[in-house]
Amino acid sequence: MTNWFINRLSKQLNMQKSRRT
């Protein structure tokens, strides 16, 4: 996996977490 890919996933997960909260 590439770094940018992980970074993108991390961002998406972070956004989802924020929305869930």
Backbone torsions as a table, in degrees:
resi	resn	phi	psi	omega
1	MET	NA	144.9	179.7
2	THR	-88.8	159.8	-178.2
3	ASN	-63.3	-45.3	-178.3
4	TRP	-60.9	-35.5	179.9
5	PHE	-64.3	-47.8	179.3
6	ILE	-62.1	-41.3	-179.4
7	ASN	-60.1	-42.8	-179.8
8	ARG	-63.0	-46.6	-179.9
9	LEU	-60.5	-43.7	-179.6
10	SER	-58.5	-45.5	179.6
11	LYS	-59.7	-46.9	-179.1
12	GLN	-60.7	-45.4	-179.7
13	LEU	-61.3	-42.7	-179.8
14	ASN	-60.9	-44.5	179.8
15	MET	-61.0	-46.8	-179.3
16	GLN	-59.7	-43.2	-179.9
17	LYS	-60.3	-45.6	-178.9
18	SER	-58.5	-45.3	-178.3
19	ARG	-64.6	-39.0	-179.4
20	ARG	-64.5	-40.0	-177.4
21	THR	-59.1	NA	NA
